[in-house]
């Protein structure tokens, strides 16, 4: 669940914009699938030695975003669906080679099959002026 929170925060924070005190939202078009890619690195030994000698992991994934509904009154009120796909977990230090604990392991083995399935379920966001007003992410079926 921490992985979901990190990726979700990366996604949302990349779309927050403020112009002269007015918050603007996403500018998504109807009937269009937006494919994004996100990556983050987590270091487990921060502050010890050189960065290239660091111990940690890199999380990366694809994210599909679809605009499901927009307020016809043009009030920057919209509902979007977000689906995380192609989750990858790898060692941040490629020099470790055979010593890597991730070598030969798939994301379901690292994250756990149930956690990976939960992470890849679609979520819905209700956005008003770029701010999240509602979040739904349980067992609903995809609305695409």
DSSP file (Angstrom, degrees, kcal/mol; ACC not computed):
  #  RESIDUE AA STRUCTURE BP1 BP2  ACC     N-H-->O    O-->H-N    N-H-->O    O-->H-N    TCO  KAPPA ALPHA  PHI   PSI    X-CA   Y-CA   Z-CA
    1    1 A X     >        0   0    0      0, 0.0     4,-2.2     0, 0.0     5,-0.1   0.000 360.0 360.0 360.0 -28.4    0.0    0.0    0.0
    2    2 A X  H  >  +     0   0    0      2,-0.2     4,-2.6     1,-0.2     5,-0.2   0.899 360.0  54.2 -64.0 -39.1    3.0    2.3    0.5
    3    3 A X  H  > S+     0   0    0      1,-0.2     4,-2.5     2,-0.2     5,-0.3   0.917 107.9  49.5 -59.6 -44.4    3.9    1.8   -3.1
    4    4 A X  H  > S+     0   0    0      1,-0.2     4,-2.6     2,-0.2    -1,-0.2   0.921 111.4  49.1 -61.0 -44.7    0.4    2.8   -4.2
    5    5 A X  H  X S+     0   0    0     -4,-2.2     4,-2.6     2,-0.2    -2,-0.2   0.912 111.8  48.4 -63.3 -43.1    0.6    6.0   -2.0
    6    6 A X  H  X S+     0   0    0     -4,-2.6     4,-2.2     2,-0.2    -2,-0.2   0.945 115.1  43.7 -63.3 -49.2    4.0    6.9   -3.4
    7    7 A X  H  X S+     0   0    0     -4,-2.5     4,-2.2     1,-0.2    -2,-0.2   0.896 114.3  50.8 -64.9 -39.4    3.0    6.5   -7.0
    8    8 A X  H  X S+     0   0    0     -4,-2.6     4,-2.7    -5,-0.3     5,-0.2   0.924 110.6  48.2 -64.6 -44.4   -0.3    8.2   -6.5
    9    9 A X  H  X S+     0   0    0     -4,-2.6     4,-2.6     1,-0.2     5,-0.2   0.886 110.2  52.5 -64.2 -38.2    1.3   11.2   -4.8
   10   10 A X  H  X S+     0   0    0     -4,-2.2     4,-1.3    -5,-0.2    -1,-0.2   0.920 112.0  46.9 -60.7 -42.9    3.9   11.4   -7.6
   11   11 A X  H  X S+     0   0    0     -4,-2.2     4,-0.5     2,-0.2     3,-0.3   0.955 116.1  41.9 -64.7 -51.5    1.0   11.5  -10.2
   12   12 A X  H >X S+     0   0    0     -4,-2.7     3,-1.4     1,-0.2     4,-0.5   0.906 112.0  53.6 -66.7 -42.6   -1.1   14.1   -8.4
   13   13 A X  H >< S+     0   0    0     -4,-2.6     3,-0.7     1,-0.3    -1,-0.2   0.799 101.2  61.1 -65.3 -26.7    1.7   16.4   -7.5
   14   14 A X  H 3< S+     0   0    0     -4,-1.3    -1,-0.3    -3,-0.3    -2,-0.2   0.696 106.8  46.3 -72.7 -16.5    2.9   16.5  -11.1
   15   15 A X  H << S+     0   0    0     -3,-1.4     2,-0.4    -4,-0.5    -1,-0.2   0.449  83.1 108.9-105.0  -1.1   -0.4   18.0  -12.2
   16   16 A X    <<  +     0   0    0     -3,-0.7     2,-0.4    -4,-0.5     9,-0.1  -0.623  43.8 172.6 -77.8 130.1   -0.8   20.7   -9.5
   17   17 A X  E     -A   24   0A   0      7,-0.6     7,-1.3    -2,-0.4     2,-0.4  -0.998  17.7-164.5-139.2 141.9   -0.3   24.1  -10.9
   18   18 A X  E     -A   23   0A   0     -2,-0.4     2,-0.5     5,-0.2     5,-0.2  -0.990   5.5-177.8-130.1 126.1   -0.9   27.6   -9.4
   19   19 A X  E >  S-A   22   0A   0      3,-2.4     3,-2.2    -2,-0.4    -2,-0.0  -0.958  74.3 -29.2-126.2 112.4   -1.1   30.7  -11.5
   20   20 A X  T 3  S-     0   0    0     -2,-0.5    -1,-0.1     1,-0.3     3,-0.1   0.873 123.8 -50.1  49.4  45.0   -1.5   34.0   -9.6
   21   21 A X  T 3  S+     0   0    0      1,-0.2     2,-0.5     0, 0.0    -1,-0.3   0.450 115.9 113.7  79.1  -0.6   -3.3   32.4   -6.7
   22   22 A X  E <   -A   19   0A   0     -3,-2.2    -3,-2.4     2,-0.0     2,-0.5  -0.913  59.9-141.1-106.9 126.7   -5.7   30.5   -9.0
   23   23 A X  E     -A   18   0A   0     -2,-0.5     2,-0.3    -5,-0.2    -5,-0.2  -0.723  16.5-162.9 -87.9 129.1   -5.5   26.8   -9.1
   24   24 A X  E     -A   17   0A   0     -7,-1.3    -7,-0.6    -2,-0.5     3,-0.1  -0.820   7.3-142.7-109.1 152.7   -6.1   25.2  -12.5
   25   25 A X        -     0   0    0     -2,-0.3    -1,-0.1     1,-0.2    52,-0.1  -0.186  38.3 -55.4 -99.7-167.5   -6.9   21.6  -13.1
   26   26 A X        -     0   0    0     50,-0.1     2,-0.5     1,-0.1    -1,-0.2  -0.321  38.6-141.5 -66.0 151.4   -5.9   19.0  -15.6
   27   27 A X        +     0   0    0     -3,-0.1     2,-0.3     2,-0.0    -1,-0.1  -0.693  39.4 160.4-115.2  76.8   -6.6   19.8  -19.3
   28   28 A X        -     0   0    0     -2,-0.5     2,-0.3    38,-0.0    38,-0.0  -0.732  31.3-136.4-100.0 146.9   -7.7   16.3  -20.5
   29   29 A X    >   -     0   0    0     -2,-0.3     3,-0.7     1,-0.1    38,-0.5  -0.749  25.4-106.9 -99.0 149.2   -9.7   15.7  -23.6
   30   30 A X  T 3  S+     0   0    0     -2,-0.3    38,-0.1     1,-0.2     3,-0.1  -0.297  99.1  20.9 -66.0 156.8  -12.7   13.3  -23.9
   31   31 A X  T 3  S+     0   0    0     36,-0.5     2,-0.4     1,-0.2    -1,-0.2   0.794  99.2 114.8  55.1  34.1  -12.3   10.0  -25.6
   32   32 A X    <   -     0   0    0     -3,-0.7    35,-0.6    35,-0.2     2,-0.6  -0.999  57.1-144.5-136.5 136.2   -8.5   10.0  -25.3
   33   33 A X  E     -B   66   0B   0     -2,-0.4     2,-0.5    33,-0.1    33,-0.2  -0.879  13.6-155.1 -99.6 123.6   -6.2    7.7  -23.3
   34   34 A X  E     -B   65   0B   0     31,-2.7    31,-2.7    -2,-0.6     2,-0.6  -0.875   5.2-160.7 -99.4 125.8   -3.2    9.4  -21.7
   35   35 A X  E     +B   64   0B   0     -2,-0.5     2,-0.3    29,-0.2    29,-0.2  -0.936  15.7 175.9-110.3 120.0   -0.3    7.1  -21.1
   36   36 A X  E     -B   63   0B   0     27,-3.1    27,-2.9    -2,-0.6     2,-0.4  -0.805  19.6-144.9-120.1 160.6    2.3    8.4  -18.5
   37   37 A X  E     -B   62   0B   0     -2,-0.3     2,-0.3    25,-0.2    25,-0.2  -0.995  16.2-174.7-128.6 133.3    5.4    6.8  -17.0
   38   38 A X  E     +B   61   0B   0     23,-2.6    23,-2.4    -2,-0.4     2,-0.3  -0.946   4.5 177.9-128.3 149.3    6.6    7.4  -13.4
   39   39 A X  E     +B   60   0B   0     -2,-0.3     2,-0.3    21,-0.2    21,-0.2  -0.993   1.0 176.2-148.4 141.7    9.7    6.4  -11.6
   40   40 A X  E     -B   59   0B   0     19,-2.7    19,-3.0    -2,-0.3     2,-0.4  -0.990  17.8-142.1-143.8 151.9   10.9    7.0   -8.1
   41   41 A X  E     -B   58   0B   0     -2,-0.3     2,-0.5    17,-0.2    17,-0.2  -0.939   7.1-161.7-117.4 138.1   14.0    5.8   -6.1
   42   42 A X  E     -B   57   0B   0     15,-3.0    15,-2.1    -2,-0.4     2,-0.5  -0.976   7.8-157.9-119.5 118.9   14.0    4.8   -2.5
   43   43 A X  E     -B   56   0B   0     -2,-0.5     3,-0.4    13,-0.2    13,-0.3  -0.844   8.4-168.9-100.0 131.9   17.4    4.7   -0.7
   44   44 A X  S    S+     0   0    0     11,-3.4    12,-0.2    -2,-0.5    -1,-0.1   0.560  85.5  45.3 -94.9 -10.9   17.7    2.7    2.4
   45   45 A X  S >  S+     0   0    0     10,-0.9     3,-1.9     3,-0.1    -1,-0.2  -0.251  78.9 177.9-126.1  45.5   21.1    3.9    3.5
   46   46 A X  T 3   +     0   0    0     -3,-0.4     3,-0.1     1,-0.3     5,-0.0  -0.184  67.1  17.7 -53.5 134.1   20.7    7.6    3.0
   47   47 A X  T 3  S+     0   0    0      1,-0.2     2,-0.7     2,-0.1    -1,-0.3   0.449  94.7 113.8  86.0   0.3   23.8    9.6    4.0
   48   48 A X  S <  S-     0   0    0     -3,-1.9    -1,-0.2     2,-0.1     5,-0.1  -0.901  81.5 -46.1-109.4 109.5   26.2    6.8    4.0
   49   49 A X  S    S-     0   0    0     -2,-0.7    -2,-0.1    -3,-0.1     2,-0.1  -0.215  98.9 -13.2  74.8-160.7   28.9    6.9    1.4
   50   50 A X    >   -     0   0    0      1,-0.1     3,-1.0    -3,-0.0     4,-0.1  -0.419  57.5-122.6 -81.2 152.6   28.6    7.7   -2.3
   51   51 A X  G >  S+     0   0    0      1,-0.3     3,-1.7     2,-0.2    -1,-0.1   0.883 112.1  56.3 -61.0 -40.4   25.3    7.8   -4.2
   52   52 A X  G 3  S+     0   0    0      1,-0.3    -1,-0.3    41,-0.0    43,-0.2   0.665 106.2  51.8 -69.5 -14.5   26.4    5.2   -6.7
   53   53 A X  G <  S+     0   0    0     -3,-1.0    -1,-0.3    -5,-0.1    -2,-0.2   0.336  88.0 129.7 -96.9   5.3   27.2    2.8   -3.8
   54   54 A X    <   -     0   0    0     -3,-1.7     2,-0.5    -4,-0.1    39,-0.1  -0.125  53.2-136.5 -64.6 155.0   23.7    3.3   -2.3
   55   55 A X        +     0   0    0     37,-0.1   -11,-3.4    36,-0.1   -10,-0.9  -0.950  55.2  86.0-112.3 129.5   21.4    0.5   -1.3
   56   56 A X  E     -B   43   0B   0     -2,-0.5    36,-1.3   -13,-0.3    37,-0.4  -0.980  61.8 -92.9 170.6-164.6   17.7    0.8   -2.3
   57   57 A X  E     -BC  42  91B   0    -15,-2.1   -15,-3.0    -2,-0.3     2,-0.5  -0.958  16.5-133.5-141.9 158.3   15.2    0.2   -5.1
   58   58 A X  E     -BC  41  90B   0     32,-3.3    32,-2.0    -2,-0.3     2,-0.5  -0.956  16.5-161.0-113.8 127.4   13.6    1.9   -8.0
   59   59 A X  E     +BC  40  89B   0    -19,-3.0   -19,-2.7    -2,-0.5     2,-0.3  -0.927  18.9 166.2-106.7 130.3    9.9    1.7   -8.5
   60   60 A X  E     +BC  39  88B   0     28,-2.1    28,-3.0    -2,-0.5     2,-0.3  -0.988   1.5 157.9-142.5 153.8    8.5    2.5  -12.0
   61   61 A X  E     -B   38   0B   0    -23,-2.4   -23,-2.6    -2,-0.3     2,-0.3  -0.987  37.4-108.7-163.0 164.2    5.2    2.0  -13.7
   62   62 A X  E     -BC  37  85B   0     23,-3.0    23,-3.4    -2,-0.3     2,-0.4  -0.763  29.7-156.5 -95.4 150.9    3.0    3.1  -16.5
   63   63 A X  E     -BC  36  84B   0    -27,-2.9   -27,-3.1    -2,-0.3     2,-0.5  -0.992   2.8-156.2-132.8 125.3   -0.1    5.1  -15.7
   64   64 A X  E     -BC  35  83B   0     19,-3.0    19,-2.4    -2,-0.4     2,-0.4  -0.874  12.2-169.5-100.4 131.8   -3.2    5.3  -17.9
   65   65 A X  E     +BC  34  82B   0    -31,-2.7   -31,-2.7    -2,-0.5     2,-0.4  -0.983   6.2 178.9-125.1 130.4   -5.5    8.3  -17.4
   66   66 A X  E     -BC  33  81B   0     15,-2.2    15,-2.8    -2,-0.4     2,-0.6  -0.997  27.2-132.4-132.5 132.1   -8.9    8.7  -18.9
   67   67 A X  E     + C   0  80B   0    -35,-0.6   -36,-0.5   -38,-0.5    13,-0.2  -0.753  26.8 175.7 -80.0 119.1  -11.4   11.6  -18.5
   68   68 A X  E     +     0   0B   0     11,-2.7     2,-0.3    -2,-0.6    12,-0.2   0.799  63.0   1.8 -93.8 -34.5  -14.8   10.0  -17.7
   69   69 A X  E     - C   0  79B   0     10,-1.7    10,-2.7     2,-0.0     2,-0.4  -0.991  53.9-168.9-155.7 143.5  -16.9   13.1  -17.1
   70   70 A X  E     - C   0  78B   0     -2,-0.3     8,-0.2     8,-0.2     2,-0.2  -0.998  39.5-103.4-133.4 138.9  -16.5   16.9  -17.2
   71   71 A X    >   -     0   0    0      6,-3.2     3,-2.0    -2,-0.4     5,-0.3  -0.425  26.0-143.4 -59.1 121.9  -19.1   19.4  -15.9
   72   72 A X  T 3  S+     0   0    0      1,-0.3    -1,-0.2    -2,-0.2    -3,-0.0   0.673  96.1  70.3 -65.6 -14.7  -20.8   20.8  -19.0
   73   73 A X  T 3  S-     0   0    0      4,-0.1    -1,-0.3     1,-0.0    -2,-0.1   0.460 110.6-119.5 -79.6   0.2  -21.0   24.2  -17.3
   74   74 A X    <   +     0   0    0     -3,-2.0    -2,-0.1     3,-0.1    -1,-0.0   0.834  66.3 143.3  68.8  33.5  -17.2   24.5  -17.7
   75   75 A X  S    S-     0   0    0     -4,-0.2    54,-0.2     2,-0.2     3,-0.1   0.148  72.3-108.6 -93.2  19.2  -16.6   24.7  -14.0
   76   76 A X  S    S+     0   0    0     -5,-0.3    53,-2.6     1,-0.2     2,-0.5   0.901  75.5 140.0  53.6  43.9  -13.3   22.7  -14.1
   77   77 A X  E     + D   0 128B   0     51,-0.2    -6,-3.2    -6,-0.2     2,-0.3  -0.980  23.7 154.8-119.4 117.2  -15.2   19.9  -12.4
   78   78 A X  E     -CD  70 127B   0     49,-2.8    49,-2.9    -2,-0.5     2,-0.5  -0.963  39.4-137.5-148.2 160.3  -14.2   16.4  -13.7
   79   79 A X  E     -CD  69 126B   0    -10,-2.7   -11,-2.7    -2,-0.3   -10,-1.7  -0.983  27.6-176.8-119.6 123.5  -14.0   12.7  -13.0
   80   80 A X  E     -CD  67 125B   0     45,-2.6    45,-2.7    -2,-0.5     2,-0.5  -0.896  18.9-140.3-122.9 153.0  -11.0   10.8  -14.1
   81   81 A X  E     -CD  66 124B   0    -15,-2.8   -15,-2.2    -2,-0.3     2,-0.4  -0.935  16.1-165.8-111.0 133.0   -9.9    7.2  -14.0
   82   82 A X  E     -CD  65 123B   0     41,-2.9    41,-2.5    -2,-0.5     2,-0.4  -0.975   5.6-176.8-121.5 130.0   -6.3    6.2  -13.2
   83   83 A X  E     -C   64   0B   0    -19,-2.4   -19,-3.0    -2,-0.4     2,-0.4  -0.989  15.8-147.0-128.8 123.9   -4.9    2.8  -13.8
   84   84 A X  E     +C   63   0B   0     35,-0.5     2,-0.3    -2,-0.4   -21,-0.2  -0.758  28.1 172.6 -89.3 132.2   -1.4    1.8  -12.8
   85   85 A X  E     +C   62   0B   0    -23,-3.4   -23,-3.0    -2,-0.4    -2,-0.0  -0.880  46.4  25.7-135.2 164.7    0.2   -0.8  -15.1
   86   86 A X  E    S-     0   0B   0     -2,-0.3     2,-0.2   -25,-0.2    -1,-0.2   0.887  70.4-165.5  50.8  52.6    3.6   -2.5  -15.8
   87   87 A X  E     -     0   0B   0    -26,-0.2     2,-0.4    -3,-0.1    20,-0.3  -0.514   6.7-172.7 -71.0 132.6    4.9   -2.1  -12.3
   88   88 A X  E     -C   60   0B   0    -28,-3.0   -28,-2.1    -2,-0.2     2,-0.4  -0.979  13.0-168.4-129.1 141.6    8.7   -2.7  -12.1
   89   89 A X  E     +C   59   0B   0     -2,-0.4     2,-0.3   -30,-0.2   -30,-0.2  -0.997  20.8 158.4-128.5 126.2   11.0   -3.0   -9.1
   90   90 A X  E     -C   58   0B   0    -32,-2.0   -32,-3.3    -2,-0.4     2,-0.2  -0.950  45.4 -88.4-144.3 163.7   14.7   -3.0   -9.5
   91   91 A X  E     -C   57   0B   0     -2,-0.3   -34,-0.3   -34,-0.2   -36,-0.1  -0.500  27.1-142.1 -71.1 137.3   17.9   -2.3   -7.6
   92   92 A X  S    S+     0   0    0    -36,-1.3     2,-0.9    -2,-0.2    -1,-0.1   0.788  92.1  65.2 -71.1 -25.4   19.0    1.4   -7.8
   93   93 A X    >   -     0   0    0    -37,-0.4     3,-1.5     1,-0.2     4,-0.3  -0.826  62.7-175.3-102.3 100.1   22.6    0.2   -7.9
   94   94 A X  G >  S+     0   0    0     -2,-0.9     3,-0.9     1,-0.3    -1,-0.2   0.665  76.7  74.3 -68.0 -15.7   23.1   -1.6  -11.2
   95   95 A X  G 3  S+     0   0    0    -43,-0.2    -1,-0.3     1,-0.2     3,-0.2   0.678  77.5  75.7 -71.7 -16.4   26.7   -2.5  -10.2
   96   96 A X  G X   +     0   0    0     -3,-1.5     3,-2.6     1,-0.2    -1,-0.2   0.802  67.5 160.7 -68.5 -27.5   25.5   -5.0   -7.7
   97   97 A X  G X  S+     0   0    0     -3,-0.9     3,-1.5     1,-0.3    -1,-0.2  -0.189  70.0  14.0  51.6-114.5   24.7   -7.5  -10.6
   98   98 A X  G 3  S+     0   0    0      1,-0.3    -1,-0.3    -3,-0.2    -2,-0.1   0.707 124.2  63.3 -66.8 -21.0   24.5  -11.0   -9.2
   99   99 A X  G <  S+     0   0    0     -3,-2.6    -1,-0.3    -4,-0.1    -2,-0.2   0.592  75.5 117.0 -80.0  -9.7   24.3   -9.7   -5.6
  100  100 A X    X   -     0   0    0     -3,-1.5     3,-0.9    -4,-0.2    -6,-0.0  -0.371  60.2-149.0 -63.4 130.1   21.0   -7.9   -6.3
  101  101 A X  T 3  S+     0   0    0      1,-0.2    -1,-0.2    -2,-0.1    -3,-0.0   0.645  98.2  56.7 -72.7 -13.4   18.1   -9.3   -4.3
  102  102 A X  T >  S+     0   0    0      2,-0.1     3,-2.1     8,-0.0    -1,-0.2   0.525  75.8 123.6 -93.3  -7.5   15.8   -8.4   -7.2
  103  103 A X  T <  S-     0   0    0     -3,-0.9     3,-0.1     1,-0.3   -13,-0.0  -0.351  86.8  -0.9 -61.8 123.8   17.7  -10.5   -9.8
  104  104 A X  T 3  S+     0   0    0      1,-0.2     2,-0.4    -2,-0.1    -1,-0.3   0.538 104.9 119.4  77.1   7.1   15.4  -13.0  -11.4
  105  105 A X    <   -     0   0    0     -3,-2.1    -1,-0.2     4,-0.0     2,-0.2  -0.881  54.5-140.7-109.9 138.1   12.3  -12.0   -9.3
  106  106 A X    >>  -     0   0    0     -2,-0.4     4,-1.7    -3,-0.1     3,-0.9  -0.516  30.9-103.3 -89.1 160.6    9.1  -10.6  -10.8
  107  107 A X  H 3>>S+     0   0    0    -20,-0.3     4,-3.2     1,-0.2     5,-0.8   0.860 119.9  58.0 -53.3 -39.3    7.1   -7.8   -9.2
  108  108 A X  H 3>5S+     0   0    0      1,-0.2     4,-1.0     3,-0.2     5,-0.3   0.872 108.4  47.0 -60.9 -32.4    4.5  -10.2   -7.8
  109  109 A X  H <45S+     0   0    0     -3,-0.9    -1,-0.2     3,-0.2    -2,-0.2   0.839 119.1  40.1 -75.1 -32.0    7.2  -12.0   -5.9
  110  110 A X  H  <5S+     0   0    0     -4,-1.7    -2,-0.2     1,-0.1    -3,-0.2   0.940 130.5  24.7 -80.8 -50.6    8.7   -8.8   -4.6
  111  111 A X  H  <5S-     0   0    0     -4,-3.2    -3,-0.2    -5,-0.2    -2,-0.2   0.804 115.7-104.7 -84.7 -32.2    5.6   -6.8   -3.8
  112  112 A X     X< -     0   0    0     -4,-1.0     4,-2.6    -5,-0.8     5,-0.2   0.101  21.9-104.3 106.5 135.1    3.2   -9.7   -3.3
  113  113 A X  H  > S+     0   0    0     -5,-0.3     4,-2.3     1,-0.2     5,-0.2   0.907 119.4  46.4 -58.9 -46.3    0.5  -10.9   -5.8
  114  114 A X  H  > S+     0   0    0      1,-0.2     4,-2.3     2,-0.2    -1,-0.2   0.897 113.2  49.3 -65.9 -40.4   -2.4   -9.4   -3.8
  115  115 A X  H  > S+     0   0    0      2,-0.2     4,-2.3     1,-0.2    -1,-0.2   0.904 111.6  49.2 -64.8 -40.9   -0.7   -6.1   -3.3
  116  116 A X  H  X S+     0   0    0     -4,-2.6     4,-1.7     2,-0.2    -2,-0.2   0.907 110.9  49.8 -65.5 -41.4    0.2   -5.8   -7.0
  117  117 A X  H  < S+     0   0    0     -4,-2.3     4,-0.4    -5,-0.2    -2,-0.2   0.910 111.7  48.6 -62.9 -41.7   -3.4   -6.6   -8.0
  118  118 A X  H >< S+     0   0    0     -4,-2.3     3,-1.0     1,-0.2    -2,-0.2   0.896 109.9  52.3 -64.3 -40.0   -4.7   -4.0   -5.6
  119  119 A X  H 3< S+     0   0    0     -4,-2.3   -35,-0.5     1,-0.2    -1,-0.2   0.834 109.2  49.9 -64.0 -33.2   -2.2   -1.5   -6.9
  120  120 A X  T 3< S+     0   0    0     -4,-1.7    -1,-0.2    -5,-0.1     2,-0.2   0.405  83.3 109.2 -92.7   2.6   -3.3   -2.1  -10.5
  121  121 A X  S <  S-     0   0    0     -3,-1.0   -37,-0.3    -4,-0.4    20,-0.1  -0.564  79.9-103.0 -73.3 142.4   -7.0   -1.7   -9.9
  122  122 A X        -     0   0    0     -2,-0.2     2,-0.3    18,-0.2   -39,-0.2  -0.333  36.1-159.3 -64.7 147.5   -8.5    1.4  -11.4
  123  123 A X  E     -D   82   0B   0    -41,-2.5   -41,-2.9    14,-0.1     2,-0.4  -0.934   7.5-138.4-124.2 152.1   -9.2    4.4   -9.1
  124  124 A X  E     -DE  81 136B   0     12,-3.0    12,-2.5    -2,-0.3     2,-0.4  -0.906  13.5-165.3-111.5 139.2  -11.5    7.3   -9.7
  125  125 A X  E     -DE  80 135B   0    -45,-2.7   -45,-2.6    -2,-0.4     2,-0.7  -0.987  10.9-153.1-122.9 132.3  -10.7   10.9   -8.8
  126  126 A X  E     -DE  79 134B   0      8,-2.6     7,-3.5    -2,-0.4     8,-1.3  -0.929  23.5-169.7-100.7 115.3  -13.2   13.8   -8.6
  127  127 A X  E     -DE  78 132B   0    -49,-2.9   -49,-2.8    -2,-0.7     2,-0.4  -0.890  15.6-176.7-111.5 135.5  -11.2   16.9   -9.3
  128  128 A X  E >  S-DE  77 131B   0      3,-2.5     3,-1.8    -2,-0.4   -51,-0.2  -0.977  80.9 -18.3-129.4 118.1  -12.5   20.5   -8.9
  129  129 A X  T 3  S-     0   0    0    -53,-2.6   -52,-0.1    -2,-0.4     3,-0.1   0.857 128.2 -54.0  52.5  39.6  -10.1   23.3   -9.9
  130  130 A X  T 3  S+     0   0    0    -54,-0.4     2,-0.4     1,-0.2    -1,-0.3   0.447 114.6 114.6  80.9   0.0   -7.2   20.8   -9.8
  131  131 A X  E <  S-E  128   0B   0     -3,-1.8    -3,-2.5  -108,-0.1     2,-0.5  -0.857  72.0-114.7-107.2 140.3   -7.9   19.7   -6.2
  132  132 A X  E     +E  127   0B   0     -2,-0.4    -5,-0.2    -5,-0.2     3,-0.1  -0.591  38.0 167.1 -74.7 120.1   -9.0   16.2   -5.3
  133  133 A X  E     +     0   0B   0     -7,-3.5     2,-0.3    -2,-0.5    -6,-0.2   0.594  67.9  16.9-105.7 -18.7  -12.5   16.3   -3.9
  134  134 A X  E     -E  126   0B   0     -8,-1.3    -8,-2.6     2,-0.0     2,-0.4  -0.988  57.6-168.5-155.4 147.1  -13.2   12.6   -4.0
  135  135 A X  E     -E  125   0B   0     -2,-0.3     2,-0.4   -10,-0.2   -10,-0.2  -0.982   5.7-179.4-140.9 123.9  -11.3    9.3   -4.3
  136  136 A X  E     +E  124   0B   0    -12,-2.5   -12,-3.0    -2,-0.4    -2,-0.0  -0.991  16.2 150.2-125.8 128.4  -12.7    5.9   -5.0
  137  137 A X        +     0   0    0     -2,-0.4   -16,-0.1   -14,-0.2   -14,-0.1   0.007  31.7 107.5-149.6  38.0  -10.5    2.9   -5.2
  138  138 A X  S    S-     0   0    0      1,-0.0    -2,-0.0     0, 0.0   -16,-0.0   0.205  87.8 -49.3 -98.1-137.7  -12.2   -0.3   -4.1
  139  139 A X  S    S+     0   0    0    -18,-0.1     2,-0.1     2,-0.0    -1,-0.0   0.009  81.5 135.5 -93.4  28.9  -13.4   -3.3   -6.1
  140  140 A X        -     0   0    0    -18,-0.2   -18,-0.2     1,-0.1     2,-0.2  -0.416  57.4-111.1 -72.7 155.0  -15.5   -1.5   -8.8
  141  141 A X        -     0   0    0      1,-0.1    -1,-0.1    -2,-0.1   -20,-0.0  -0.494  43.5 -81.6 -84.6 158.5  -15.0   -2.7  -12.4
  142  142 A X        -     0   0    0     -2,-0.2    -1,-0.1     1,-0.1   -21,-0.0  -0.269  31.1-153.5 -59.8 139.5  -13.3   -0.5  -15.0
  143  143 A X              0   0    0      1,-0.2    -1,-0.1    -3,-0.1    -2,-0.0   0.331 360.0 360.0 -97.9   6.2  -15.5    2.1  -16.5
  144  144 A X              0   0    0    -78,-0.0    -1,-0.2     0, 0.0    -2,-0.1   0.502 360.0 360.0 -72.4 360.0  -13.6    2.3  -19.8
